[in-house]
Amino acid sequence: MEKIYIRRAKEEDLPVVNKLLYQVEDLHRLGRPDLFKPGQKKYTDCQLLEIFLSDRTPVFVAVERLASDARQEGESARESCREGVCDIERGAVACGTVNAGAAAGEKVLGYVFCIVQETKGENAVFDHKTLYIDDLCVDEDARGKGVGKILYDYAVSYAQSIGCHNLTLHVWEKNPGARAFYEKMGMGVQQTTMEVVLKP
């Protein structure tokens, strides 16, 4: 795999993000056909654009620079330093302001949707900030190559950079592979949602 870096998602990424959203929904529907509608995705395009633009709901994409673009790598690296792109190489994560746009010779491999949550003024709970991972997906053609770990590690580093106390997410019980991945990343169970499906 060529060099992979992380940046904020933008409008030009909509086709790939939509493709991945459908992959996630297909997986969820296999596990819970009683809840998930066939052929649908979690967000409309208009909702996605609003999400992309908000600092409360940052979406980061893992991007591979294709081999045909390698001759421009020296100049691209200098541009990345000036623009604050977060380059990830050999597992090292360096966080910065991620604002570079999509370019020719790039391939989006996955995304992580984040939500910045703040708890304030609760009687029994200390004020704190949480980064909630709303969704993390790697393209099925790029799985097993460490892209999910790169995205997760970036989310952790981003959470630390904005002063979060913790990072949380939800995993469906019918998705044991995802649970195993997050446990491997060092996550543990905070609370459990119990359910009984009622017969009509």
Protein Blocks (a to p, Z undefined) as FASTA:
>chain_A
ZZdddddddfklmmmmmmmmmmmmmmmmmmmmmlmcghiafbdfklmmmmmmpmklcccd
dddddfklmmmmmmmmmmmmmnopacdeehiacddddfbdcdehiacfbdcdddddddeh
iaklccddddddfbdcddfklgonommmmmmmmmmmmmmmnopabdcddddfklmklmmm
mmmnopacfbdcddddddZZ
